[in-house]
Amino acid sequence: MNETEQRRSADQETMRARLREKYMRPHDQAPASTARGLHHTALVSSDVERTVRFYQDLLGFPLVELIENRDYPGSSHFFFDIGNGNLLAFFDFPGLDLGPYQEVLGGLHHVAISLELSQWETLRDRLTDAEVEFVEHSEVSMYFRDPDGARIELIADPLGQMYGSRIL
């Protein structure tokens, strides 16, 4: 890191420490969430069948629903089971030239999906065999892009943990 990056990193750590002190409580003192879970996260697909092949056939997330999008006639809204009662959903928007995926402020950075370590290792091998480029971190996390460019993380940490530390 150069001097500017070191200064920015130190400033950001100071800000994070201030926010942790002001807003975070120990686990035994934290209030219960008003939410019961993430029902689904919806992404955009440029090709329904290609998306199904990628998420169901390659990653092993079963397609559980495929309906018309109630907000855009002719558009599909489809859902994959990603375990624990959670869904990963997609829309396609035929006729709209949406252009390629972009990371923008307020937009999606990545979706992280928890797997058992043995499944994580299996999917790492499948991604390698399918020649999907990925970056592996800390021997429990890997990032790659789906066919439309959305960044997906597969992480072998259990739900409620981050890199071996309990956060819930």
C-alpha positions as CSV (number, residue, x, y, z in Angstrom):
1,M,0.0,0.0,0.0
2,N,1.2,3.5,-0.8
3,E,1.0,6.3,1.7
4,T,-2.4,7.6,0.5
5,E,-3.9,4.1,0.7
6,Q,-2.5,3.6,4.2
7,R,-3.9,7.0,5.4
8,R,-7.3,6.2,3.8
9,S,-7.3,2.7,5.4
10,A,-6.4,4.1,8.8
11,D,-9.2,6.8,8.5
12,Q,-11.7,4.1,7.5
13,E,-10.7,1.9,10.5
14,T,-11.2,4.9,12.8
15,M,-14.7,5.4,11.3
16,R,-15.6,1.7,11.6
17,A,-14.4,1.7,15.3
18,R,-16.6,4.7,16.0
19,L,-19.6,3.1,14.3
20,R,-19.1,-0.2,16.1
21,E,-18.9,1.6,19.5
22,K,-22.0,3.7,18.8
23,Y,-24.3,1.1,17.1
24,M,-23.2,-2.5,17.9
25,R,-24.1,-4.4,21.0
26,P,-22.7,-7.6,22.4
27,H,-24.7,-10.7,21.1
28,D,-26.4,-11.2,24.4
29,Q,-27.6,-7.6,24.5
30,A,-28.6,-7.1,20.9
31,P,-32.3,-6.7,20.2
32,A,-34.0,-9.3,18.0
33,S,-34.5,-8.4,14.4
34,T,-37.9,-7.3,13.2
35,A,-37.3,-9.4,10.1
36,R,-37.7,-13.2,9.8
37,G,-35.3,-13.7,6.9
38,L,-34.5,-12.8,3.3
39,H,-37.4,-14.0,1.2
40,H,-35.5,-13.6,-2.1
41,T,-33.0,-11.5,-3.9
42,A,-33.8,-10.7,-7.5
43,L,-31.3,-10.3,-10.2
44,V,-31.7,-9.7,-13.9
45,S,-31.1,-12.4,-16.5
46,S,-30.6,-11.8,-20.3
47,D,-31.4,-15.4,-21.1
48,V,-33.7,-17.5,-18.9
49,E,-32.5,-20.9,-20.1
50,R,-28.8,-20.0,-19.8
51,T,-29.4,-18.8,-16.3
52,V,-31.3,-22.0,-15.4
53,R,-28.4,-24.1,-16.8
54,F,-25.9,-22.2,-14.8
55,Y,-27.7,-22.0,-11.4
56,Q,-29.5,-25.4,-11.5
57,D,-27.2,-27.6,-13.6
58,L,-23.8,-26.2,-12.7
59,L,-24.4,-24.9,-9.1
60,G,-27.1,-27.4,-8.1
61,F,-29.8,-24.8,-7.0
62,P,-33.1,-26.3,-8.1
63,L,-35.5,-24.2,-10.2
64,V,-38.7,-24.1,-8.1
65,E,-40.9,-21.5,-9.9
66,L,-41.1,-19.9,-13.3
67,I,-44.0,-17.4,-13.8
68,E,-44.8,-14.3,-15.7
69,N,-43.5,-11.1,-14.1
70,R,-46.6,-9.3,-12.8
71,D,-45.0,-5.9,-13.4
72,Y,-43.9,-6.4,-17.0
73,P,-46.0,-8.5,-19.4
74,G,-43.9,-11.0,-21.3
75,S,-41.2,-11.0,-18.7
76,S,-40.3,-14.0,-16.6
77,H,-39.8,-14.2,-12.9
78,F,-38.1,-17.4,-11.8
79,F,-36.8,-18.7,-8.5
80,F,-34.0,-21.1,-7.4
81,D,-33.9,-22.8,-4.0
82,I,-30.6,-21.9,-2.2
83,G,-31.5,-23.7,1.0
84,N,-32.8,-22.8,4.4
85,G,-36.0,-21.5,3.0
86,N,-34.2,-18.9,0.9
87,L,-34.6,-18.1,-2.8
88,L,-32.5,-16.5,-5.5
89,A,-34.8,-14.9,-8.1
90,F,-34.4,-13.5,-11.6
91,F,-36.3,-11.4,-14.0
92,D,-35.8,-11.2,-17.7
93,F,-36.9,-8.1,-19.6
94,P,-37.3,-9.0,-23.3
95,G,-37.5,-6.0,-25.5
96,L,-35.5,-3.8,-23.1
97,D,-31.9,-3.2,-24.0
98,L,-30.5,-3.2,-20.5
99,G,-26.8,-3.4,-21.5
100,P,-24.2,-5.3,-19.6
101,Y,-24.0,-5.7,-15.8
102,Q,-22.5,-2.8,-13.9
103,E,-21.7,-2.2,-10.2
104,V,-23.0,1.1,-9.3
105,L,-23.7,2.9,-6.0
106,G,-26.9,1.5,-4.6
107,G,-26.5,-1.6,-6.8
108,L,-25.5,-5.1,-6.2
109,H,-21.9,-5.9,-5.2
110,H,-22.3,-9.6,-4.7
111,V,-24.6,-12.3,-3.4
112,A,-23.0,-14.7,-0.8
113,I,-24.4,-18.2,-0.5
114,S,-23.4,-20.5,2.3
115,L,-22.5,-24.1,1.6
116,E,-21.2,-27.1,3.6
117,L,-17.5,-27.4,3.0
118,S,-17.9,-30.6,1.0
119,Q,-20.4,-29.0,-1.3
120,W,-18.2,-25.9,-1.6
121,E,-15.3,-28.1,-2.7
122,T,-17.5,-30.0,-5.2
123,L,-18.7,-26.7,-6.7
124,R,-15.1,-25.4,-6.9
125,D,-14.3,-28.5,-9.0
126,R,-17.4,-28.0,-11.1
127,L,-16.5,-24.3,-11.8
128,T,-13.0,-25.4,-12.7
129,D,-14.3,-28.1,-15.1
130,A,-16.7,-25.6,-16.6
131,E,-13.9,-23.1,-17.1
132,V,-15.6,-20.5,-15.0
133,E,-13.0,-18.1,-13.6
134,F,-13.1,-17.6,-9.9
135,V,-10.9,-16.1,-7.1
136,E,-10.5,-18.1,-3.9
137,H,-10.1,-16.4,-0.5
138,S,-9.2,-17.9,2.8
139,E,-9.9,-21.5,1.7
140,V,-13.6,-21.0,2.4
141,S,-14.7,-18.3,0.0
142,M,-14.7,-18.0,-3.8
143,Y,-16.0,-15.3,-6.1
144,F,-17.1,-15.6,-9.7
145,R,-19.4,-14.0,-12.2
146,D,-22.6,-15.5,-13.5
147,P,-23.4,-15.5,-17.2
148,D,-24.7,-11.9,-17.0
149,G,-21.8,-10.7,-14.9
150,A,-23.3,-10.6,-11.4
151,R,-20.7,-11.4,-8.8
152,I,-21.5,-14.5,-6.7
153,E,-19.7,-15.7,-3.6
154,L,-19.8,-19.2,-2.4
155,I,-18.7,-19.4,1.2
156,A,-18.2,-22.4,3.4
157,D,-18.8,-20.6,6.7
158,P,-22.1,-21.5,8.4
159,L,-24.9,-19.0,8.4
160,G,-24.3,-16.4,11.1
161,Q,-20.5,-16.7,10.8
162,M,-18.0,-14.7,8.9
163,Y,-14.6,-16.2,8.3
164,G,-14.8,-18.4,11.4
165,S,-16.2,-15.7,13.7
166,R,-19.7,-15.7,15.0
167,I,-21.6,-12.6,14.0
168,L,-25.1,-13.7,14.9
